[in-house]
């Protein structure tokens, strides 16, 4: 389901060098399609639908070159939720035909929609909202903390992704 939506999003070539800063995923019945709701030189709001889900994403064009860095030396406490590998990133981006250069860095940046795909496997919520504060790179141990409808994915003590479920 997420990969179908990701393919529709990747079909917009003008957003190749953009990154997702917010994503809202809804399960339900929708008319399939894709549309740009708002755009200007540094930002776009795009909605893509499949017959069973909708994805609304806010994309930005970064002002400076993106570099891959692993989180700070501060160690997070708790059980590791997930470690994405470089091969998972390459497999996902190839499957959805996403040509963004940040997935070719060493280590690659993990696609927001690959993270969303894993969150959807973890939560059975009908609505999931993500807010990305920092990039997640392949190889970083990720920790999932929270309860109820508010969660956070962190790595090495740095806040990475805020998750709201309903």
N, C-alpha and C positions, 0 to 999 in steps of 0.2 A: 504494500500500500504506500509506504513512504517513498520507495524507489520510483514508483509511477509518478508521484508528485514531484520528486526531485528531477526526473527526466524532463517534465514539462517546464520546470523552472530553468534548467540548464539550456533549454531551447532558445532562451532570450540571449543572443550573443552580446548585446550591449552591456550585460551584467557580469561578464567573465572576470573582470578584475575587482568585483565587489565582494564584500563579506556580509554574512547575515549577523545582525546584532539583536534581532528579536524574531521569534517565530511563534505562531499560534496555530495549533493543530486541533481540528474538530472532527470527531467521528459523526457520521450521519448520512443522509441521502442528499446528494447534490447533483447538479447538472455539470457534467465534465467540461472542462475548459480552463483557460488561463487568461488573465488580464492584468495590465499595469494600471493600478489605481491612482498612483501619484508618482511623479518623477521630476528630478532636476539634476544638475551637474554632480552633486555629491550624494544623493539619496534616492531610493525608489521604494515604493510599497507595491508588492505584487501578490496577487491571489491566484492560486492554482487549485483546481477541483478535480477529483475523480468521482465516480459514482457513489463511493462510500466514505469519502473524507475531503476535508478542505484544509489548505495550508495558506496562511497569510504570513508573509515575511517582509521585514524591513531590512533593506540592503543599504550599505554605505560604501562609498569609494574612499579607501584610506588616503589620507593626505601625505603619508610618507611610506616608504618601502617597508613591507612586512618581512620580518626576519623570524626564523624559528628559534625559540629559546625554551629551555626547560625551566620549570618553576624554581622559586627561591630555595635556599637550603633549609628553611624551616620545615620540619616534618609534621604532617597532619597526623592526628590520632584517629584511630578507628580502623575498621576493616576495609580493605581495598574493595571497591565495587567493580572496577573495570580498568584494564590497560589496553588501549587500542594499539594495534601494531601498524607499521608502515604498509605491510601487505594488505591489511584490511582497508586502509585508506585508499590504496591504489585499486583494489578490487571494486570498492564502492564507487569511486569516481569513474572507473571504466564502465561499470554497469549502468550508470545514469548519464554517461557521456558529458561529465562536468570537466571542462578544460581550464579551470582556474589554476594559475601557476603556484599558488600556495600549497597545493597538494603534492608538489614536486620538490619542495624544500627538504632539507635534511636536518632534523627530522621533519616529516610533513605535518602541516596543520590538519587536525581532524575535522572533517566536514560537519557543519552544524546538523545536517539532516541525517548523518550516520549516528550522531549522538541522539537525535530525536528518535530514530528507529530503535535504538537500544532502550530508551526511556519508555517508549510505547510497549516494548516487550515486558518491562518491569511494572508498569502501571496500567490498569484497565480503564482509566478515566476517559470520559467522552471529550474532555477539553484539557489540553496541555499547553501552557504558555512557557516559553523559555526566554530568558534575557541573558545574553552573553556579555560578560564583563571583561574577559580576557580570552585569548586563544588557548586551545588545548592541543598539545603536540603528541604525536605518536610516541609511545614508550613511557608516558607519565602515568604513575599510579593515581587513580581517581577515587575519591571517597564520596559516598552519597549519604547525606545526613539530613534529618528533618523528621517531621511527622505530619499527619493530617494532609492538608492541601499545599503546604509550603516545604520545599526541599531545596537543597543546594548541592551542587557537585563542586568539589574543591580538589586542589592538588598542591601539595607542598605548602599548605597554609594560605594560599592565595584563593580568593573567591573567584570562581570561574563561571558557573551557570546557575541562575536562579530558576526554579521550576515551580509553577503553580498548577495544580490539578483540580478538576471539578467533575 
